[in-house]
């Protein structure tokens, strides 16, 4: 009824090949991800600064840029020139919503890597954008 396999299976595991490329650690991956979230948040903040000038946003942009630079070994993040074509309230609200989402993502990553400075900054930005949207943080 059952005949045993007489040859080596073609489905057996291959011998592991030595890694010929560098791997990043979990901490390095989290640094990259957090820097990306902060840079995206900085872009949206710069856009908001152009459409609705506010000294609080100026300070926030500087602090976000400093944290992103710290995570990128001192290299300043790229900053796009903001567009001022659309200054409708719905567009500004959409930017606040996007910034709120990005600050939330940054908060999650900063918390998982135990980065107190980035966690504090992300939480402040989350709260600020929630207040601008009229929702509880």
C-alpha positions in Angstrom: 0.0 0.0 0.0 2.7 2.5 0.9 6.1 2.4 -0.7 8.9 4.2 1.1 10.8 6.9 -0.8 14.0 5.5 -2.1 15.7 8.7 -3.4 16.4 12.0 -1.9 13.4 14.3 -2.0 13.6 17.3 -4.3 11.8 19.3 -1.6 14.5 19.1 1.0 16.0 22.2 2.3 19.0 23.6 0.4 22.2 24.3 2.2 22.3 27.8 3.5 24.5 30.1 1.4 26.8 32.5 3.2 25.4 36.0 3.2 27.3 38.2 0.8 25.6 41.4 1.6 25.4 43.4 4.9 22.3 43.1 7.0 21.0 45.9 9.2 20.1 45.5 12.8 16.6 46.0 14.2 17.8 49.3 15.7 19.1 50.5 12.4 15.9 49.6 10.6 13.9 51.5 13.3 16.1 54.5 12.9 15.6 54.6 9.1 11.8 54.2 9.5 11.6 56.9 12.2 13.7 59.3 10.1 11.4 58.7 7.2 8.3 59.4 9.2 9.8 62.5 10.6 10.9 63.7 7.2 7.4 63.2 5.8 6.0 65.0 8.8 8.4 67.9 8.2 7.2 68.1 4.6 3.6 68.4 5.7 4.5 70.9 8.4 6.4 73.1 5.9 3.3 73.0 3.7 1.1 74.1 6.6 3.6 76.8 7.5 3.3 78.2 3.9 -0.5 78.1 3.9 -1.3 79.1 7.5 1.8 80.8 9.1 2.1 80.1 12.8 5.1 80.6 15.0 4.3 77.2 16.7 4.7 75.5 13.3 8.0 77.2 12.8 9.3 75.9 16.1 7.9 72.4 15.4 9.5 72.3 11.9 12.9 73.2 13.4 12.6 70.5 16.1 11.4 67.9 13.6 14.4 68.7 11.3 16.8 68.4 14.3 15.4 65.0 15.3 15.5 63.7 11.7 19.1 64.9 11.3 20.1 63.2 14.5 18.7 59.9 13.2 20.5 60.4 9.9 24.0 60.8 11.5 23.8 64.6 11.3 22.7 64.9 7.7 19.8 67.4 7.3 16.6 66.0 5.8 15.6 67.0 2.3 13.0 69.8 2.4 10.7 70.4 -0.5 9.6 73.9 -1.4 6.0 74.2 -0.2 3.2 74.9 -2.7 0.9 77.8 -2.0 -1.6 77.1 -4.8 -4.4 75.7 -2.6 -5.2 77.5 0.6 -8.8 76.3 1.1 -9.9 75.3 4.6 -10.5 71.7 3.4 -7.0 71.4 2.0 -5.5 72.8 5.3 -7.7 70.3 7.2 -6.5 67.5 5.0 -2.9 68.5 5.7 -3.5 68.5 9.4 -5.1 65.0 9.1 -2.0 63.8 7.2 0.3 65.3 9.8 -1.7 63.7 12.5 -1.3 60.3 10.9 2.4 60.8 10.3 2.9 61.9 13.9 1.1 58.8 15.1 3.3 56.6 13.0 6.4 58.4 14.3 5.2 58.0 17.9 4.8 54.2 17.5 8.3 53.8 16.0 9.9 56.2 18.5 8.2 54.3 21.4 9.4 50.9 20.1 13.0 52.1 19.9 12.8 53.9 23.4 13.7 57.3 21.9 12.5 59.7 24.5 13.1 62.9 22.5 11.4 61.6 19.4 8.5 60.2 21.4 7.9 63.5 23.1 8.1 65.4 19.9 5.8 63.0 18.1 3.3 63.1 20.9 3.3 66.9 20.9 2.7 67.0 17.2 0.0 64.4 17.4 -1.8 66.5 20.1 -1.3 69.7 18.2 -2.8 68.4 14.9 -5.6 66.7 16.8 -6.5 70.1 18.3 -6.4 71.7 14.9 -8.8 69.0 13.6 -11.0 69.4 16.7 -10.6 65.8 17.9 -9.4 64.5 21.2 -5.9 63.1 21.2 
